[in-house]
């Protein structure tokens, strides 16, 4: 048994993490999401049936082959079995990459492994799942890192990105960052993502301006933002547009005061 392994270097596009955009990029085209169906399993690379796995999945194969499936399944909890490499970033003393079994809590990950904040100030918020993951407050730090648990909290473990913020963070501006990130990284294929993210930035800019001017809270801006988030979630072509509202909604849910009262 032998095979050829060919490595391709991407140009850094975030949306090319989506499987069909990655296929387009591999074929030398612009990295845009394909409409599905057909699924890659029937028409993938060069329109041929293709199996797609991410690096994390492939990296677990040697451990499973060496120790057996049962030994690997002993790690983790419930349906979230095995380990996941988490990326500790943001305001954290010991940042970097750490592989731990599922079931560890956010608190253990941030304090026992990450050493708490680099600033020495209290943790106020943690973003879980990458730049489009939800923001969680200190009251949820004892949540176990488990796919199903985070889904129930309207969040996602995602690829394991963890960003820590201390008590000086402005969560309204963090919500804006999510929309801006989507506006910059969108492949432009579908209108809800391409236009919705730009309108989201505009709405959040207006909310922040009103807040800083201590103007009366404009409920229409919040209603439009909620409607925009629903449209992006329900009608975007891929996870990029569908997940962008997650950090915005969670910031509004857990840190609503930052949207009508200027940060110190």
C-alpha positions, 0 to 999 in steps of 0.5 A: 500500500502506498500513496502520493501526498501533495501539499498545497499552500493557500493564500490565507483566505478564512472562508477557504476553510469551508470545504467547497471554497477550498475545492475551488481554491485547489482548482486554481479558482477564486475561493468561493463557496459552491451551492449544495447539492451536489455534495463533495462526496458525489462531485468534489475536486475536479467534479469527482467524488471527494472525501474531505477531512480536516487536519485535526481529524487526520492527526488523531488517526495515528493515536487511534491506530497505535492505542486502539479505538477503545482507548481513544474513546475513554478520553472525553465525555458523552458524545465528545470523545478524544482530545482537541488542540485549543488555541489560547489567545488574547489577554492570557498569561500563557498563550499557545496551543494545548491539546486536552481531552473534552470535558475540561472546563473553560475555567481550568483551561484559562487558569490552570493551563493559561495562567489567567489574564496577562494583565492580572485583571479579572476575566470578563469575557471569553470567546470560544470557537474562533473569530465567529464564536460566541462570547461567554461571561464569567458565570459560564466559566465552569462549562465543560468543553463539550460540543453538545453543551456549547450548542445548547448555549447557542455557542460552538467549540468550533476549531478550539479557538479561545480568546480571553478578555479582561474587565477593560474590554468594550463588548460593543466594539467586539460585536462590531469586530465580528461583523467587520471580520465577516465583511473583510473575509466574505467570499462575496457569493451570497447577498446575506453575508456580503451585504449583511455584514457591511450593514451590520458594521454600519448599525453597530457604528451607529449604536456606539456613536449614540452610546458615546454621545449619551443619546437616547437609546435608539430601539430601531437600531437594535430591532434592525440588528436583530432582524439582520442577524436572523436573515444572515443566520437563516439565508447565508450560503455557508457557515461564514454568514450563518455564524457571524451573528453568534458573537453579536447576539451573545454580546448583546445577551450577556453584556448588554450594558456595553451597548448603551453605556460607554466603556470607562 
